């Protein structure tokens, strides 16, 4: 469970707003939902197809790659009959990773056969949490603290009318702050 602020990070919320763990967790969950990922460093395992020995990891920036397994394109005789079945441990020294954007280039298997697919275990995210994310979290907390039902726009008691905002609490300002941390697939 993500928490992008602590109860002592009062610089990121307007004066008079009390930072509670519950509000921090709710605001952090909204940020994770908007970005479609956790901002902090998280471990992932995924299979990526390779084209010309090149593939792309889904989450970046990449901090560290801990394990790589590869599945060969074909066997020694040029078909799958004599190939190594399934995934085998790949040599990390044959892996070239652009950590900023998650591009992976991989050499061949120990027999010189190129890989068709890699299974990569890696960590990705930001440490420490960037200030833009903390500011966005503070803005969300101030919205959550100011209205107990944050989705209600107008309430009339006489005829029991309730008008709702949209489903999104993300204002254009918050969206701009989080834009560079959103998950974008390259596939």
N, C-alpha and C positions, 0 to 999 in steps of 0.2 A: 504494500500500500504506500503510495507516494505521499510525501509531505515536503512541499517546496519552500515552506517557511517554518520557523519555530515560533514559539510563543514569545520569544524575546526580540524578534525581528520587527519591532514597532515602526521602523523607518519606512516600511513599505505599505502601511495602511494609514488612512487619514486619522487625525486626532479624534479621540473619543470612541474609536472602534476597538473593542476588546478582542484580542487574538485568543481564540480557543482552539484546542486540538480538533474539535469537531468541524469548525469552520475551515480550518486549514486542510483537513482531509477532503471535505466537500469541494473546495476550490481546486485542490490538486487533482481530484478525480475529473472535474470539468476540463481542466487543462489536458490531462491524459486523453480524454475523449476527443477533444478538439484536435490534438496533435496525432492521434491514433498510435501512440507509443508512450512509454515512460521517458522522461527527460533525463533522469539520473542513469547511472551506469547499470545496465541490465545484461544478463547472459541470454543468448539466443542460440538455437541450433536449427539450421535450415538447409534444405537441398536446393542447389542452384544448377540449372543447366548451363553448359558451356558451349559457346559458339566460337570456333577458331581459338580454343583454349582460353577464352575470356568469358567471365560472368560478372554478376553484380549482386552484392549482398543487399538485403532489404533495408537494414538499419545502419545508419552512419551518424556521426563519425565512429569508426572502428577503433576501439582501444587496444584490444589484444585478441589474437586468434590462438585458441588453445588446442584444437584438434581438427584435422582435416582427413576425411576419407574420400576416396575416389572410385568411380565405376568406369572401367575402360570402354572405349568405343567398340573395339573389336579384339579378337584374339590374335595370337602370333601368326596364324595362317591367313588372316584377313577376314575371318568371319567370327561369329560368337561361339563356335563350337569349342575351340581350344582357349577361349578367353578366360580370365579369372572371373568366376561368378560373383555377383554382388559387389559390395564395397570393400576396399582394402585400405589400410592406413597409408596415407600419402605423406611424402616427405615435405615438411614445412619449409625447407630451404629452397624448394622449387616453386614456392608460392610468392608472387609479387602482388602486394595489396596497396592500393591508394586509399589510405585511411580516412581521408576527408570525404570522399564520395562513395567508398565501398566497392570499387572496381577490383576484381580479382583476375590475375593472369596466372595460369598454372602450366608448368612443364608436363612432360609425360610421366607415365608410370615407370617403375623400375625396369620394365622391359622395353621402354621407349615408345609405348603405345599411348596416344593421347587419351585424356579422360573425356567422357561424355557428360558427366555429372559429378558434382562435389557435394559432400555433406560437411558443413562447416559449423563448428562450435566456436562462438566468439562473444566478446563483450562490446557493447556499444552504448554511447550516451555522453553526458557532460558531467564532469566533476571538477570544480564545484558547480552548483546550479547557477546558470547565467542570471545576471541582474534583470534582464528583460522578463524572464519567467517569474522571478520574484515579484516584480512590479505588477505583472498580469495577475498573479495570485493575490496580491494585496487589493487590486481593483475588484476582483471577484468577491473577496471576503467583505469588502465594504458594501457591495450589492446584496450579498446574502445576509449581512447583519442588519441592513437597513429595512428589510422587508421580510417578514416571517414566511410569507408565501410569495416568493420572488417571481412567479409567473403571472400574478394577478395585476392587471393594468387598472381596472376600475371596478368598484363594487357599489351597487345601489341596494339599500336595504328595503326600500318601499316596495319595489316590484321584484325583488330577488334576482337582479341581473348581475352577472359577473362577466367581465370582458377580460380576455387573457392576452398576454404578449405572445410572441412566437415561442417556439420551443427552445430557442437559443439564447443563452445569457451572455454570449460573446458579443461585445460591442465592437464597432470598427477599430477602436483604439486597441482593445485587447487582441483582436485578430491580427493587427499589424505587429504587435509585440511578439506574438507567437508564430508568425509566418515562417521564419527560418528554421523552426524546430519541428514542423509538421512532417509526417511520414509521406514521402513521395516515391512511388514505385517506378522503377526504370524498366520494368518488364512489359 
